Amino acid sequence: NNFIQVSAGEHHSVALKSDGSLVSWGYDFDSQVSNTPTNNDFIQVSAGGHHSVALKSDGSLVSWGSDSSGQVSNTPTTNDFTQVSTGHEHSVALQSDGSLVSWGSDSSGQVSNTPTTNGFTQVSAGHEHSVALKQ
């Protein structure tokens, strides 16, 4: 099967294969399984509450599943990302310059309180919060 990464969401999981393709399984009530992209140019994936986000080899992001808080429709469209992480209804991504971009639910300030500086090297989204590692 040649899986190289896996991520567990609230009721679904998604895995990245060595050929760059994705496989999802679990509950599909928000199309978080059936709408999994079929391309094979992905390098990282993260499963959230009822949505997932994948990073493509060109640095762009693709999101699918529940869009109840804009966690899919508000996905950034630039192609300078190096990592992504999904929370319950929000996501956060690391840009190549070490800055962060967050989108989706802001119920606890998890989007509006995103640091505006750069120098970050890793990010992880929790249920309604995120953390980032700075150099």
Backbone hydrogen bonds in HBPLUS format (Angstrom, degrees):
<---DONOR---> <-ACCEPTOR-->    atom                        ^
c    i                          cat <-CA-CA->   ^        H-A-AA   ^      H-
h    n   atom  resd res      DA  || num        DHA   H-A  angle D-A-AA Bond
n    s   type  num  typ     dist DA aas  dist angle  dist       angle   num
A0018-SER N   A0002-ASN O   2.75 MM  16  5.57 149.4  1.84 164.0 173.6     1
A0004-ILE N   A0016-LEU O   2.82 MM  12  5.83 170.7  1.83 159.5 161.9     2
A0016-LEU N   A0005-GLN O   2.83 MM  11  5.12 162.5  1.86 143.4 148.5     3
A0007-SER N   A0014-VAL O   2.88 MM   7  5.51 148.0  1.98 159.0 169.4     4
A0014-VAL N   A0007-SER O   2.98 MM   7  5.51 158.0  2.03 157.2 164.1     5
A0009-GLY N   A0012-HIS O   2.65 MM   3  5.15 161.2  1.69 165.2 169.4     6
A0010-GLU N   A0048-GLY O   3.07 MM  38  6.44 143.1  2.21 134.6 137.2     7
A0027-TYR N   A0011-HIS O   2.97 MM  16  5.62 149.1  2.06 161.2 154.7     8
A0013-SER N   A0025-TRP O   2.91 MM  12  5.57 159.5  1.95 161.7 166.5     9
A0025-TRP N   A0013-SER O   3.02 MM  12  5.57 153.0  2.10 147.9 152.6    10
A0015-ALA N   A0023-VAL O   2.75 MM   8  5.25 155.3  1.81 151.5 160.2    11
A0023-VAL N   A0015-ALA O   2.96 MM   8  5.25 150.1  2.05 146.4 153.0    12
A0017-LYS N   A0021-SER O   2.88 MM   4  5.41 171.1  1.89 162.6 163.9    13
A0020-GLY N   A0017-LYS O   2.92 MM   3  5.48 160.1  1.95 124.2 126.2    14
A0042-PHE N   A0020-GLY O   3.06 MM  22  4.66 162.8  2.09 125.6 128.4    15
A0031-SER N   A0028-ASP O   3.08 MM   3  4.93 164.0  2.11 114.2 112.9    16
A0035-ASN N   A0031-SER O   3.09 MM   4  5.38 148.9  2.19 128.3 134.3    17
A0036-THR N   A0033-VAL O   3.22 MM   3  5.53 160.6  2.26 116.9 117.4    18
A0057-SER N   A0041-ASP O   2.74 MM  16  5.65 151.5  1.82 163.7 162.3    19
A0043-ILE N   A0055-LEU O   2.79 MM  12  5.80 167.4  1.81 162.8 164.3    20
A0055-LEU N   A0044-GLN O   2.81 MM  11  5.12 163.3  1.84 144.0 149.6    21
A0046-SER N   A0053-VAL O   2.89 MM   7  5.48 148.2  1.99 156.9 167.2    22
A0053-VAL N   A0046-SER O   2.96 MM   7  5.48 158.0  2.01 156.0 163.1    23
A0048-GLY N   A0051-HIS O   2.63 MM   3  5.20 163.6  1.66 166.4 167.9    24
A0049-GLY N   A0087-GLY O   3.01 MM  38  6.30 143.0  2.15 136.8 136.4    25
A0066-SER N   A0050-HIS O   2.84 MM  16  5.40 169.6  1.85 142.4 141.0    26
A0052-SER N   A0064-TRP O   2.96 MM  12  5.66 155.0  2.02 160.3 166.9    27
A0064-TRP N   A0052-SER O   3.06 MM  12  5.66 151.5  2.15 153.0 158.3    28
A0054-ALA N   A0062-VAL O   2.81 MM   8  5.31 159.3  1.85 153.5 160.5    29
A0062-VAL N   A0054-ALA O   2.95 MM   8  5.31 150.2  2.04 150.6 158.7    30
A0056-LYS N   A0060-SER O   2.84 MM   4  5.38 176.2  1.84 163.0 164.2    31
A0059-GLY N   A0056-LYS O   2.96 MM   3  5.44 161.6  2.00 120.9 123.1    32
A0081-PHE N   A0059-GLY O   2.99 MM  22  4.73 162.8  2.02 130.0 132.0    33
A0070-GLY N   A0067-ASP O   3.25 MM   3  5.01 175.6  2.25 107.7 107.5    34
A0074-ASN N   A0070-GLY O   3.03 MM   4  5.19 147.7  2.14 126.9 133.3    35
A0075-THR N   A0072-VAL O   3.18 MM   3  5.50 160.6  2.22 117.8 118.2    36
A0096-SER N   A0080-ASP O   2.67 MM  16  5.53 146.7  1.77 166.3 168.1    37
A0082-THR N   A0094-LEU O   2.82 MM  12  5.73 163.9  1.84 158.9 161.4    38
A0094-LEU N   A0083-GLN O   2.87 MM  11  5.18 160.4  1.91 141.7 148.1    39
A0085-SER N   A0092-VAL O   2.90 MM   7  5.53 149.3  2.00 159.1 169.1    40
A0092-VAL N   A0085-SER O   2.92 MM   7  5.53 161.1  1.95 163.8 169.8    41
A0087-GLY N   A0090-HIS O   2.67 MM   3  5.15 174.4  1.67 158.2 158.1    42
A0088-HIS N   A0127-HIS O   3.20 MM  39  4.71 153.9  2.28 117.6 123.5    43
A0105-SER N   A0089-GLU O   2.82 MM  16  5.39 169.3  1.83 140.0 139.1    44
A0091-SER N   A0103-TRP O   2.93 MM  12  5.63 155.0  1.99 160.2 166.3    45
A0103-TRP N   A0091-SER O   3.04 MM  12  5.63 153.6  2.11 152.5 157.5    46
A0093-ALA N   A0101-VAL O   2.80 MM   8  5.34 158.3  1.84 154.4 161.8    47
A0101-VAL N   A0093-ALA O   3.00 MM   8  5.34 150.6  2.09 150.1 157.5    48
A0095-GLN N   A0099-SER O   2.81 MM   4  5.32 174.8  1.82 162.5 162.7    49
A0098-GLY N   A0095-GLN O   2.87 MM   3  5.40 159.1  1.92 124.4 126.7    50
A0120-PHE N   A0098-GLY O   2.90 MM  22  4.61 160.5  1.94 129.9 129.0    51
A0109-GLY N   A0106-ASP O   3.14 MM   3  4.91 173.3  2.15 108.3 108.8    52
A0113-ASN N   A0109-GLY O   2.95 MM   4  5.31 148.4  2.06 135.2 140.8    53
A0114-THR N   A0111-VAL O   3.16 MM   3  5.48 160.0  2.20 118.2 118.3    54
A0135-GLN N   A0119-GLY O   2.88 MM  16  5.77 169.5  1.89 168.2 168.0    55
A0121-THR N   A0133-LEU O   2.71 MM  12  5.63 162.4  1.74 157.2 162.1    56
A0133-LEU N   A0122-GLN O   2.82 MM  11  5.09 158.1  1.87 138.6 146.0    57
A0124-SER N   A0131-VAL O   2.86 MM   7  5.42 154.0  1.93 164.1 165.4    58
A0131-VAL N   A0124-SER O   2.84 MM   7  5.42 158.6  1.89 155.5 162.5    59
A0126-GLY N   A0129-HIS O   2.56 MM   3  5.08 167.7  1.57 156.1 159.0    60
